[in-house]
Amino acid sequence: MARAVWKGPFVEESLIKKVDKQKNDTNKKPIKTWSRKSTIIPDFVGVSFLIYNGKKFIPITISEDMVGHKLGEFAPTRQFAGHTPADKKAAAEKAAASTTASSGDKK
């Protein structure tokens, strides 16, 4: 269920304060945040964030296309390690079989 329109987007108050402070500051150091649930608002465009993914901080610079999404959408928490070696072995055998079959047709 979506958030009620009359409530507006959820953004951590401390995050809004940090963005406002950074807009007035000349030092453009990325803002470190654990608030993955905060919605990206137009004020955030051009600001750099370090978003925590549970293990490390992922550097993200906000663009116009990101407005309306959550910060956590741009810092994946899971890393795909690949399929099992058995799947790779089966794929290699299938490729080898197809190349031998095609080379046998040339004779």
Backbone as JSON Lines, residues from 0, in Angstrom:
{"i":0,"aa":"M","n":[0.84,-1.17,0.0],"ca":[0.0,0.0,0.0],"c":[0.9,1.25,0.0]}
{"i":1,"aa":"A","n":[0.54,2.19,-0.82],"ca":[1.33,3.42,-0.96],"c":[1.05,4.37,0.21]}
{"i":2,"aa":"R","n":[1.96,5.28,0.4],"ca":[1.8,6.28,1.45],"c":[0.72,7.29,1.05]}
{"i":3,"aa":"A","n":[-0.05,7.75,2.04],"ca":[-1.12,8.71,1.78],"c":[-0.55,10.01,1.2]}
{"i":4,"aa":"V","n":[-1.22,10.56,0.21],"ca":[-0.73,11.76,-0.47],"c":[-0.7,12.96,0.48]}
{"i":5,"aa":"W","n":[-1.68,13.05,1.36],"ca":[-1.74,14.21,2.25],"c":[-0.58,14.24,3.24]}
{"i":6,"aa":"K","n":[0.05,13.09,3.49],"ca":[1.21,13.07,4.4],"c":[2.47,13.59,3.71]}
{"i":7,"aa":"G","n":[2.56,13.41,2.41],"ca":[3.76,13.81,1.68],"c":[4.83,12.74,1.77]}
{"i":8,"aa":"P","n":[5.94,12.91,1.06],"ca":[7.0,11.89,1.07],"c":[7.73,11.87,2.4]}
{"i":9,"aa":"F","n":[8.16,10.66,2.81],"ca":[8.93,10.54,4.04],"c":[10.39,10.86,3.76]}
{"i":10,"aa":"V","n":[10.92,11.82,4.5],"ca":[12.34,12.14,4.44],"c":[12.79,12.39,5.87]}
{"i":11,"aa":"E","n":[13.87,11.74,6.26],"ca":[14.43,11.92,7.6],"c":[14.75,13.41,7.81]}
{"i":12,"aa":"E","n":[14.29,13.96,8.91],"ca":[14.49,15.4,9.17],"c":[15.97,15.77,9.24]}
{"i":13,"aa":"S","n":[16.75,14.89,9.84],"ca":[18.19,15.18,9.95],"c":[18.84,15.24,8.57]}
{"i":14,"aa":"L","n":[18.31,14.46,7.63],"ca":[18.83,14.46,6.27],"c":[18.54,15.79,5.57]}
{"i":15,"aa":"I","n":[17.33,16.29,5.77],"ca":[16.95,17.59,5.18],"c":[17.84,18.7,5.74]}
{"i":16,"aa":"K","n":[18.1,18.67,7.05],"ca":[18.97,19.67,7.66],"c":[20.38,19.62,7.08]}
{"i":17,"aa":"K","n":[20.9,18.39,6.89],"ca":[22.25,18.24,6.35],"c":[22.35,18.75,4.92]}
{"i":18,"aa":"V","n":[21.3,18.49,4.1],"ca":[21.3,18.96,2.72],"c":[21.24,20.49,2.68]}
{"i":19,"aa":"D","n":[20.37,21.09,3.52],"ca":[20.29,22.55,3.56],"c":[21.61,23.17,4.01]}
{"i":20,"aa":"K","n":[22.25,22.55,4.98],"ca":[23.54,23.05,5.47],"c":[24.6,22.95,4.38]}
{"i":21,"aa":"Q","n":[24.57,21.87,3.62],"ca":[25.57,21.68,2.57],"c":[25.36,22.65,1.4]}
{"i":22,"aa":"K","n":[24.12,23.01,1.12],"ca":[23.85,23.96,0.02],"c":[24.48,25.32,0.32]}
{"i":23,"aa":"N","n":[24.54,25.71,1.6],"ca":[25.13,26.98,1.99],"c":[26.65,26.89,2.13]}
{"i":24,"aa":"D","n":[27.16,25.68,2.29],"ca":[28.58,25.46,2.52],"c":[29.31,25.3,1.18]}
{"i":25,"aa":"T","n":[30.57,25.7,1.13],"ca":[31.36,25.56,-0.08],"c":[31.96,24.16,-0.19]}
{"i":26,"aa":"N","n":[32.15,23.5,0.95],"ca":[32.71,22.15,0.97],"c":[31.62,21.15,0.57]}
{"i":27,"aa":"K","n":[31.82,20.44,-0.52],"ca":[30.82,19.5,-1.03],"c":[31.16,18.05,-0.64]}
{"i":28,"aa":"K","n":[31.37,17.82,0.63],"ca":[31.66,16.49,1.15],"c":[30.37,15.65,1.12]}
{"i":29,"aa":"P","n":[30.42,14.36,0.7],"ca":[29.21,13.54,0.66],"c":[28.57,13.38,2.05]}
{"i":30,"aa":"I","n":[27.25,13.3,2.06],"ca":[26.49,13.14,3.3],"c":[26.35,11.65,3.59]}
{"i":31,"aa":"K","n":[26.83,11.22,4.73],"ca":[26.76,9.82,5.12],"c":[25.41,9.55,5.77]}
{"i":32,"aa":"T","n":[24.68,8.53,5.28],"ca":[23.37,8.26,5.84],"c":[23.09,6.76,5.92]}
{"i":33,"aa":"W","n":[22.31,6.41,6.93],"ca":[21.81,5.05,7.11],"c":[20.34,4.99,6.73]}
{"i":34,"aa":"S","n":[19.75,6.12,6.39],"ca":[18.31,6.22,6.12],"c":[18.0,5.83,4.68]}
{"i":35,"aa":"R","n":[17.91,4.52,4.44],"ca":[17.59,4.0,3.11],"c":[16.12,4.22,2.76]}
{"i":36,"aa":"K","n":[15.29,4.42,3.79],"ca":[13.84,4.55,3.59],"c":[13.42,5.96,3.19]}
{"i":37,"aa":"S","n":[14.33,6.91,3.23],"ca":[13.99,8.29,2.88],"c":[13.76,8.44,1.38]}
{"i":38,"aa":"T","n":[12.73,9.2,1.03],"ca":[12.4,9.48,-0.36],"c":[13.28,10.61,-0.87]}
{"i":39,"aa":"I","n":[13.7,10.51,-2.12],"ca":[14.51,11.55,-2.74],"c":[13.59,12.67,-3.21]}
{"i":40,"aa":"I","n":[13.85,13.88,-2.74],"ca":[13.05,15.05,-3.09],"c":[13.87,15.95,-4.01]}
{"i":41,"aa":"P","n":[13.22,16.88,-4.72],"ca":[13.96,17.74,-5.67],"c":[15.1,18.53,-5.04]}
{"i":42,"aa":"D","n":[15.05,18.81,-3.74],"ca":[16.14,19.55,-3.08],"c":[17.44,18.75,-3.08]}
{"i":43,"aa":"F","n":[17.36,17.43,-3.23],"ca":[18.54,16.56,-3.15],"c":[19.33,16.5,-4.46]}
{"i":44,"aa":"V","n":[18.78,17.01,-5.56],"ca":[19.43,16.89,-6.87],"c":[20.79,17.58,-6.84]}
{"i":45,"aa":"G","n":[21.8,16.86,-7.27],"ca":[23.17,17.37,-7.31],"c":[23.96,17.12,-6.04]}
{"i":46,"aa":"V","n":[23.32,16.58,-5.01],"ca":[23.99,16.32,-3.74],"c":[24.54,14.9,-3.75]}
{"i":47,"aa":"S","n":[25.72,14.69,-3.15],"ca":[26.33,13.37,-3.05],"c":[26.01,12.76,-1.7]}
{"i":48,"aa":"F","n":[25.64,11.48,-1.72],"ca":[25.34,10.74,-0.5],"c":[26.22,9.51,-0.42]}
{"i":49,"aa":"L","n":[26.48,9.07,0.8],"ca":[27.08,7.77,1.06],"c":[25.99,6.96,1.76]}
{"i":50,"aa":"I","n":[25.38,6.0,1.04],"ca":[24.25,5.25,1.56],"c":[24.74,3.89,2.05]}
{"i":51,"aa":"Y","n":[24.38,3.55,3.28],"ca":[24.81,2.29,3.9],"c":[23.99,1.13,3.36]}
{"i":52,"aa":"N","n":[24.66,0.06,2.94],"ca":[23.94,-1.1,2.42],"c":[23.98,-2.29,3.38]}
{"i":53,"aa":"G","n":[24.41,-2.07,4.61],"ca":[24.5,-3.13,5.59],"c":[25.92,-3.59,5.82]}
{"i":54,"aa":"K","n":[26.8,-3.27,4.9],"ca":[28.21,-3.66,5.01],"c":[29.14,-2.49,4.79]}
{"i":55,"aa":"K","n":[28.84,-1.69,3.77],"ca":[29.7,-0.54,3.45],"c":[28.84,0.59,2.91]}
{"i":56,"aa":"F","n":[29.44,1.75,2.73],"ca":[28.74,2.92,2.22],"c":[28.95,3.03,0.71]}
{"i":57,"aa":"I","n":[27.85,3.14,-0.01],"ca":[27.88,3.22,-1.47],"c":[27.75,4.69,-1.87]}
{"i":58,"aa":"P","n":[28.72,5.24,-2.65],"ca":[28.63,6.64,-3.07],"c":[27.6,6.83,-4.19]}
{"i":59,"aa":"I","n":[26.68,7.77,-4.0],"ca":[25.64,8.06,-4.97],"c":[25.53,9.58,-5.13]}
{"i":60,"aa":"T","n":[25.44,10.06,-6.37],"ca":[25.13,11.46,-6.64],"c":[23.72,11.5,-7.21]}
{"i":61,"aa":"I","n":[22.87,12.3,-6.62],"ca":[21.45,12.34,-6.98],"c":[21.27,13.12,-8.28]}
{"i":62,"aa":"S","n":[20.47,12.55,-9.2],"ca":[20.13,13.21,-10.46],"c":[18.62,13.41,-10.52]}
{"i":63,"aa":"E","n":[18.16,14.1,-11.55],"ca":[16.74,14.42,-11.71],"c":[15.89,13.15,-11.82]}
{"i":64,"aa":"D","n":[16.42,12.11,-12.45],"ca":[15.67,10.88,-12.67],"c":[15.39,10.12,-11.38]}
{"i":65,"aa":"M","n":[16.15,10.39,-10.34],"ca":[16.01,9.65,-9.08],"c":[14.93,10.21,-8.17]}
{"i":66,"aa":"V","n":[14.41,11.4,-8.47],"ca":[13.42,12.05,-7.61],"c":[12.17,11.17,-7.52]}
{"i":67,"aa":"G","n":[11.7,10.96,-6.29],"ca":[10.52,10.14,-6.05],"c":[10.85,8.72,-5.63]}
{"i":68,"aa":"H","n":[12.09,8.29,-5.86],"ca":[12.52,6.96,-5.44],"c":[13.07,7.03,-4.02]}
{"i":69,"aa":"K","n":[13.36,5.87,-3.44],"ca":[13.97,5.8,-2.11],"c":[15.49,5.73,-2.26]}
{"i":70,"aa":"L","n":[16.21,6.22,-1.25],"ca":[17.67,6.17,-1.3],"c":[18.18,4.73,-1.37]}
{"i":71,"aa":"G","n":[17.51,3.84,-0.68],"ca":[17.94,2.45,-0.63],"c":[17.87,1.72,-1.96]}
{"i":72,"aa":"E","n":[17.1,2.23,-2.9],"ca":[16.99,1.58,-4.21],"c":[18.3,1.65,-4.99]}
{"i":73,"aa":"F","n":[19.17,2.58,-4.64],"ca":[20.4,2.8,-5.38],"c":[21.63,2.23,-4.67]}
{"i":74,"aa":"A","n":[21.4,1.51,-3.57],"ca":[22.48,0.85,-2.84],"c":[22.07,-0.59,-2.56]}
{"i":75,"aa":"P","n":[22.31,-1.5,-3.51],"ca":[21.86,-2.88,-3.34],"c":[22.5,-3.55,-2.13]}
{"i":76,"aa":"T","n":[21.71,-4.36,-1.43],"ca":[22.17,-5.02,-0.21],"c":[22.73,-6.4,-0.49]}
{"i":77,"aa":"R","n":[22.36,-6.99,-1.61],"ca":[22.82,-8.33,-1.94],"c":[23.7,-8.29,-3.18]}
{"i":78,"aa":"Q","n":[24.72,-9.14,-3.17],"ca":[25.63,-9.2,-4.31],"c":[25.51,-10.57,-4.95]}
{"i":79,"aa":"F","n":[25.21,-10.6,-6.24],"ca":[25.06,-11.86,-6.96],"c":[26.44,-12.47,-7.19]}
{"i":80,"aa":"A","n":[26.66,-13.67,-6.65],"ca":[27.97,-14.3,-6.74],"c":[28.09,-15.21,-7.96]}
{"i":81,"aa":"G","n":[27.03,-15.4,-8.71],"ca":[27.07,-16.27,-9.88],"c":[26.37,-17.58,-9.59]}
{"i":82,"aa":"H","n":[26.22,-18.36,-10.62],"ca":[25.57,-19.65,-10.48],"c":[26.56,-20.7,-10.01]}
{"i":83,"aa":"T","n":[26.08,-21.87,-9.69],"ca":[26.93,-22.94,-9.18],"c":[27.85,-23.44,-10.29]}
{"i":84,"aa":"P","n":[28.97,-24.04,-9.92],"ca":[29.89,-24.56,-10.93],"c":[29.24,-25.65,-11.8]}
{"i":85,"aa":"A","n":[28.26,-26.37,-11.27],"ca":[27.59,-27.4,-12.06],"c":[26.89,-26.78,-13.26]}
{"i":86,"aa":"D","n":[26.29,-25.62,-13.09],"ca":[25.63,-24.94,-14.21],"c":[26.64,-24.49,-15.26]}
{"i":87,"aa":"K","n":[27.79,-24.02,-14.82],"ca":[28.82,-23.59,-15.75],"c":[29.37,-24.8,-16.51]}
{"i":88,"aa":"K","n":[29.52,-25.92,-15.82],"ca":[30.03,-27.13,-16.44],"c":[29.06,-27.63,-17.51]}
{"i":89,"aa":"A","n":[27.77,-27.62,-17.2],"ca":[26.75,-28.07,-18.15],"c":[26.73,-27.16,-19.38]}
{"i":90,"aa":"A","n":[26.87,-25.86,-19.17],"ca":[26.88,-24.92,-20.29],"c":[28.12,-25.13,-21.16]}
{"i":91,"aa":"A","n":[29.25,-25.41,-20.55],"ca":[30.48,-25.64,-21.3],"c":[30.37,-26.92,-22.12]}
{"i":92,"aa":"E","n":[29.78,-27.97,-21.54],"ca":[29.61,-29.23,-22.26],"c":[28.65,-29.05,-23.45]}
{"i":93,"aa":"K","n":[27.61,-28.28,-23.26],"ca":[26.64,-28.03,-24.33],"c":[27.31,-27.26,-25.47]}
{"i":94,"aa":"A","n":[28.14,-26.27,-25.12],"ca":[28.84,-25.49,-26.13],"c":[29.84,-26.36,-26.89]}
{"i":95,"aa":"A","n":[30.53,-27.22,-26.15],"ca":[31.51,-28.11,-26.79],"c":[30.81,-29.09,-27.72]}
{"i":96,"aa":"A","n":[29.66,-29.59,-27.3],"ca":[28.92,-30.54,-28.13],"c":[28.42,-29.87,-29.41]}
{"i":97,"aa":"S","n":[28.0,-28.65,-29.32],"ca":[27.5,-27.95,-30.51],"c":[28.63,-27.63,-31.49]}
{"i":98,"aa":"T","n":[29.82,-27.34,-30.99],"ca":[30.95,-27.04,-31.89],"c":[31.44,-28.31,-32.56]}
{"i":99,"aa":"T","n":[31.43,-29.44,-31.87],"ca":[31.86,-30.69,-32.5],"c":[30.83,-31.16,-33.52]}
{"i":100,"aa":"A","n":[29.57,-30.92,-33.23],"ca":[28.51,-31.31,-34.17],"c":[28.59,-30.48,-35.44]}
{"i":101,"aa":"S","n":[28.86,-29.2,-35.3],"ca":[28.94,-28.32,-36.47],"c":[30.21,-28.6,-37.28]}
{"i":102,"aa":"S","n":[31.3,-29.0,-36.62],"ca":[32.53,-29.3,-37.34],"c":[32.39,-30.65,-38.06]}
{"i":103,"aa":"G","n":[31.56,-31.55,-37.56],"ca":[31.34,-32.84,-38.22],"c":[30.53,-32.68,-39.49]}
{"i":104,"aa":"D","n":[29.73,-31.65,-39.61],"ca":[28.92,-31.41,-40.79],"c":[29.75,-30.94,-41.99]}
{"i":105,"aa":"K","n":[30.94,-30.4,-41.73],"ca":[31.78,-29.85,-42.8],"c":[32.4,-30.94,-43.65]}
{"i":106,"aa":"K","n":[32.58,-32.13,-43.13],"ca":[33.24,-33.22,-43.87],"c":[32.4,-33.76,-44.92]}
